Amino acid sequence: MTDQELFAFKRADDSASEHISAPKYSYWQSVFRKFFSSKTAIVMLVIALTVVLIAFIQPILSGYDPMETPNINNPSMRFIRPNGEFWFGTDDKGNSLFDAVWAGTRNSLIVSFSATIITQILGVTVGMFWGFSKRFDAIMIQIYNVLANIPMTLVAMIMMYVLGSGMPQLIFALSVTSWISTAYFIRVQVMIIRDREYNLASRCLGTPTVKIITHNIFPYLISVIMTSISRDVPSFISYEVFLSFIGVGLSQAHASLGRMIQTYSSYMTSAPYLFWIPVFISAFISVSLYIVGQTLADASDPRTHMV
């Protein structure tokens, strides 16, 4: 047998040395793979999406208006307990509680989502510059020390008394009192990583501050921001319910879970479903959104992607 039959020449390939045998990694694929590996999160996500869809679609179909009471003079329509026709029963004016609850849920979600978006955009933007710039930090820390000692609920109540009841006013009152806490939370996270070697090298090479923040720091904070969002959404729902419960939240022209809980608290003995159904819906939405948000926050942490 000749040498040519025993051996075959291999053509040299310079690119072969660059080949990495590790599997291809995609951040967002890993995030969703980690998230959907939790059965509890999937169930809560389906429930949360179902609740959100019903809350935004059902009031459009029913045309519910809390200022209208078409059945107030019809005693037979009042205090009907939950049944096949009226799933949540009727109230003291003969209105369907099912329509009222979902209209109130829609308004609570609008307030919560709007306040969360404003708070996160303002808080994250200020917080990243706050933690990166030592001069800015010296100014902002004094502002934070003053505002942090004033209860957020008290400030929101005073602002609602001054501005008046209404959805835009409530969103503004919640956002203006909460963004500073989000900014401080982001500031602490930024200070942990701002002096790492790659950031110091970027500064020595003359990289603009904005580029360092957006390219070196912001991607690291995605899981932290998701954690903050998962905390804020149910928290703002609770604030809206509480402020409306004490009469300084949404006006009577807007359906509100908090206002319903306040109005129907006097019927806890005679018609308990009027009180407990809005309470249960409010708690259920907050819990489901919190679980989904926390699971997504854990999944967005790259350290959980390692096998």
C-alpha positions as CSV (number, residue, x, y, z in Angstrom):
1,M,0.0,0.0,0.0
2,T,1.5,3.3,-1.0
3,D,1.8,6.5,1.1
4,Q,-0.9,8.2,-1.0
5,E,-3.3,5.5,-0.1
6,L,-2.5,5.6,3.7
7,F,-2.4,9.4,4.0
8,A,-4.5,12.3,2.6
9,F,-3.3,15.9,2.5
10,K,-5.5,18.4,4.5
11,R,-5.8,21.8,3.1
12,A,-4.9,24.6,5.5
13,D,-7.8,26.8,6.7
14,D,-6.9,29.9,8.6
15,S,-10.5,30.5,9.7
16,A,-10.8,27.1,11.4
17,S,-8.7,28.2,14.3
18,E,-11.3,30.9,15.0
19,H,-14.1,28.5,15.3
20,I,-15.5,28.2,18.8
21,S,-17.1,25.0,19.8
22,A,-19.4,26.6,22.4
23,P,-23.1,26.7,21.5
24,K,-24.5,29.9,20.0
25,Y,-25.8,32.2,22.7
26,S,-28.7,34.6,22.3
27,Y,-29.6,36.8,25.3
28,W,-33.3,37.2,24.6
29,Q,-33.8,33.5,23.6
30,S,-32.2,32.6,26.9
31,V,-34.5,35.0,28.7
32,F,-37.7,33.6,27.3
33,R,-36.4,30.0,27.6
34,K,-35.8,30.6,31.3
35,F,-39.1,32.4,31.8
36,F,-41.2,29.7,30.1
37,S,-39.5,27.0,32.0
38,S,-41.5,28.1,35.1
39,K,-45.0,26.6,35.0
40,T,-46.3,29.0,37.7
41,A,-45.1,32.0,35.6
42,I,-46.8,30.7,32.5
43,V,-50.1,30.2,34.4
44,M,-49.9,33.6,35.9
45,L,-49.0,35.2,32.6
46,V,-52.0,33.7,30.9
47,I,-54.3,34.8,33.8
48,A,-52.7,38.3,33.8
49,L,-53.2,38.7,30.0
50,T,-56.7,37.4,30.2
51,V,-57.6,39.9,32.9
52,V,-56.0,42.8,31.0
53,L,-57.9,41.9,27.8
54,I,-61.2,41.6,29.6
55,A,-60.5,44.9,31.4
56,F,-60.0,46.8,28.2
57,I,-62.6,45.0,26.0
58,Q,-65.5,44.5,28.3
59,P,-66.1,48.2,29.2
60,I,-66.2,49.0,25.5
61,L,-68.9,46.3,24.9
62,S,-71.0,47.2,28.0
63,G,-70.6,51.0,27.7
64,Y,-70.6,51.3,31.5
65,D,-70.8,54.8,32.9
66,P,-70.7,55.2,36.7
67,M,-72.7,58.4,36.4
68,E,-75.7,56.7,34.8
69,T,-78.2,54.8,37.0
70,P,-80.9,53.5,34.7
71,N,-82.3,50.9,37.2
72,I,-82.3,53.1,40.3
73,N,-86.1,53.2,40.3
74,N,-86.5,49.5,39.7
75,P,-86.4,47.8,43.1
76,S,-86.4,44.3,41.5
77,M,-82.9,45.0,39.9
78,R,-81.3,46.0,43.2
79,F,-79.1,43.6,45.3
80,I,-79.4,40.7,42.9
81,R,-76.8,38.1,44.1
82,P,-74.4,36.6,41.6
83,N,-76.2,34.2,39.2
84,G,-76.1,33.1,35.6
85,E,-77.4,36.4,34.2
86,F,-75.5,38.8,36.5
87,W,-72.2,37.0,37.2
88,F,-71.1,39.4,40.0
89,G,-74.7,40.5,41.0
90,T,-76.1,44.0,41.1
91,D,-75.5,46.9,43.4
92,D,-77.8,49.2,45.4
93,K,-78.6,51.2,42.2
94,G,-79.4,48.1,40.1
95,N,-76.2,48.4,38.1
96,S,-74.2,45.3,37.1
97,L,-71.2,44.8,39.3
98,F,-69.5,42.8,36.6
99,D,-69.5,45.9,34.3
100,A,-68.4,48.2,37.2
101,V,-65.6,45.9,38.3
102,W,-64.0,45.6,34.9
103,A,-64.3,49.3,34.2
104,G,-62.6,50.0,37.5
105,T,-59.9,47.5,36.7
106,R,-59.3,49.1,33.3
107,N,-58.8,52.5,35.0
108,S,-56.5,51.0,37.7
109,L,-54.4,49.4,35.0
110,I,-54.2,52.6,32.9
111,V,-53.0,54.5,36.0
112,S,-50.6,51.8,37.0
113,F,-49.0,51.3,33.6
114,S,-48.8,55.0,32.8
115,A,-47.2,55.9,36.2
116,T,-44.8,52.9,35.9
117,I,-43.6,54.0,32.4
118,I,-43.1,57.6,33.5
119,T,-41.3,56.6,36.7
120,Q,-39.0,54.2,35.0
121,I,-38.0,56.4,32.1
122,L,-37.3,59.4,34.4
123,G,-35.9,57.4,37.3
124,V,-33.6,55.2,35.2
125,T,-32.3,58.1,33.1
126,V,-31.6,60.3,36.1
127,G,-30.3,57.4,38.2
128,M,-27.7,56.3,35.6
129,F,-26.2,59.8,35.4
130,W,-26.6,60.2,39.2
131,G,-24.5,57.1,39.9
132,F,-21.9,57.9,37.2
133,S,-21.2,61.5,37.9
134,K,-19.8,62.3,41.3
135,R,-20.6,66.0,41.0
136,F,-24.2,65.2,40.1
137,D,-24.3,62.7,43.0
138,A,-23.4,65.4,45.5
139,I,-26.4,67.5,44.5
140,M,-28.9,64.7,44.1
141,I,-28.1,63.0,47.3
142,Q,-29.1,66.1,49.3
143,I,-32.4,66.3,47.3
144,Y,-33.1,62.6,48.0
145,N,-32.4,63.0,51.7
146,V,-35.1,65.6,51.9
147,L,-37.7,63.9,49.8
148,A,-37.1,60.4,51.1
149,N,-38.2,61.5,54.6
150,I,-41.6,62.6,53.3
151,P,-44.1,59.8,53.0
152,M,-45.1,59.2,49.4
153,T,-48.7,58.6,50.2
154,L,-48.9,62.0,52.1
155,V,-47.4,63.9,49.2
156,A,-49.7,62.2,46.7
157,M,-52.8,63.0,48.9
158,I,-51.8,66.7,49.2
159,M,-51.2,66.9,45.4
160,M,-54.6,65.4,44.7
161,Y,-56.3,67.9,47.0
162,V,-54.5,70.7,45.2
163,L,-54.9,69.4,41.6
164,G,-58.3,67.9,42.0
165,S,-59.6,64.4,41.3
166,G,-58.9,62.9,37.9
167,M,-56.9,60.4,36.0
168,P,-54.1,62.7,34.6
169,Q,-53.8,64.3,38.1
170,L,-53.5,60.9,39.8
171,I,-50.9,59.7,37.3
172,F,-48.9,62.9,37.8
173,A,-49.1,62.7,41.6
174,L,-47.9,59.1,41.7
175,S,-45.1,59.6,39.2
176,V,-43.7,62.8,40.6
177,T,-43.4,61.2,44.1
178,S,-41.9,57.9,43.1
179,W,-39.3,58.6,40.4
180,I,-36.7,59.8,43.0
181,S,-36.8,56.3,44.7
182,T,-36.3,54.6,41.4
183,A,-33.4,56.9,40.5
184,Y,-31.7,56.2,43.9
185,F,-32.1,52.5,43.4
186,I,-30.5,52.7,39.9
187,R,-27.8,55.0,41.3
188,V,-26.7,52.3,43.8
189,Q,-26.5,49.7,41.0
190,V,-24.5,52.0,38.7
191,M,-22.0,52.8,41.5
192,I,-21.3,49.1,41.8
193,I,-20.1,48.8,38.2
194,R,-19.0,52.3,37.2
195,D,-15.3,51.8,38.3
196,R,-14.8,48.4,36.8
197,E,-11.8,48.0,34.5
198,Y,-13.6,48.2,31.2
199,N,-15.4,51.4,32.2
200,L,-12.1,53.0,33.4
201,A,-10.5,52.0,30.1
202,S,-13.3,53.6,28.2
203,R,-12.9,56.8,30.1
204,C,-9.2,56.9,29.6
205,L,-9.7,56.4,25.8
206,G,-12.0,59.4,25.8
207,T,-15.3,57.6,25.3
208,P,-18.2,60.1,25.9
209,T,-20.1,59.6,29.1
210,V,-23.4,59.0,27.4
211,K,-21.9,56.2,25.3
212,I,-20.4,54.6,28.4
213,I,-23.7,54.7,30.1
214,T,-25.8,53.3,27.2
215,H,-23.3,50.7,26.0
216,N,-21.4,49.6,29.2
217,I,-23.8,50.2,32.0
218,F,-27.4,50.0,30.7
219,P,-27.3,46.4,29.4
220,Y,-26.0,45.3,32.8
221,L,-29.1,46.9,34.5
222,I,-31.8,45.2,32.4
223,S,-32.6,42.6,35.1
224,V,-32.5,45.3,37.8
225,I,-34.9,47.5,35.8
226,M,-37.2,44.5,35.3
227,T,-37.2,43.9,39.1
228,S,-38.1,47.6,39.6
229,I,-41.0,47.4,37.1
230,S,-42.4,44.2,38.6
231,R,-42.5,46.0,41.9
232,D,-44.0,49.3,40.6
233,V,-46.9,47.9,38.6
234,P,-48.7,46.2,41.5
235,S,-47.6,48.9,43.9
236,F,-49.3,51.7,41.8
237,I,-52.5,49.6,41.5
238,S,-52.5,49.4,45.3
239,Y,-51.9,53.2,45.6
240,E,-54.7,53.9,43.2
241,V,-57.1,51.7,45.1
242,F,-56.1,53.2,48.4
243,L,-56.3,56.9,47.3
244,S,-59.7,56.3,45.6
245,F,-60.8,54.5,48.8
246,I,-60.1,57.5,50.9
247,G,-61.7,59.8,48.3
248,V,-58.7,61.6,46.8
249,G,-58.1,59.3,43.8
250,L,-60.2,59.1,40.7
251,S,-63.3,61.3,40.5
252,Q,-66.8,59.9,40.5
253,A,-66.9,60.1,36.8
254,H,-64.3,57.3,36.6
255,A,-65.0,53.8,37.7
256,S,-62.6,52.8,40.4
257,L,-62.0,49.6,42.4
258,G,-61.0,51.7,45.5
259,R,-64.1,53.8,45.3
260,M,-66.3,50.7,44.9
261,I,-64.6,49.1,48.0
262,Q,-65.3,52.3,49.9
263,T,-68.9,52.6,48.8
264,Y,-69.8,49.0,49.3
265,S,-68.0,48.5,52.7
266,S,-71.3,49.3,54.4
267,Y,-72.8,46.2,52.8
268,M,-70.3,43.7,54.1
269,T,-73.0,42.0,56.1
270,S,-76.1,42.4,54.0
271,A,-74.5,42.0,50.6
272,P,-70.9,40.9,51.1
273,Y,-70.3,40.1,47.4
274,L,-70.4,43.8,46.6
275,F,-67.3,44.4,48.9
276,W,-65.3,41.2,48.5
277,I,-65.4,40.8,44.7
278,P,-63.6,44.2,44.0
279,V,-61.2,43.4,46.8
280,F,-60.4,40.0,45.4
281,I,-60.0,41.3,41.8
282,S,-57.6,44.0,43.0
283,A,-55.5,41.6,45.0
284,F,-55.5,39.0,42.3
285,I,-54.3,41.4,39.6
286,S,-51.5,42.7,41.9
287,V,-50.3,39.2,42.8
288,S,-50.4,37.8,39.3
289,L,-48.5,40.8,37.8
290,Y,-45.9,40.7,40.6
291,I,-45.2,37.0,40.0
292,V,-44.9,37.4,36.3
293,G,-42.6,40.5,36.8
294,Q,-40.4,38.8,39.3
295,T,-40.0,35.7,37.1
296,L,-39.1,37.8,34.1
297,A,-36.6,39.8,36.2
298,D,-34.9,36.6,37.3
299,A,-34.9,35.3,33.7
300,S,-33.4,38.5,32.4
301,D,-30.3,38.1,34.7
302,P,-27.6,36.5,32.5
303,R,-26.2,34.6,35.5
304,T,-29.3,32.4,35.5
305,H,-28.6,31.4,31.9
306,M,-25.6,29.3,32.7
307,V,-26.2,25.6,32.5
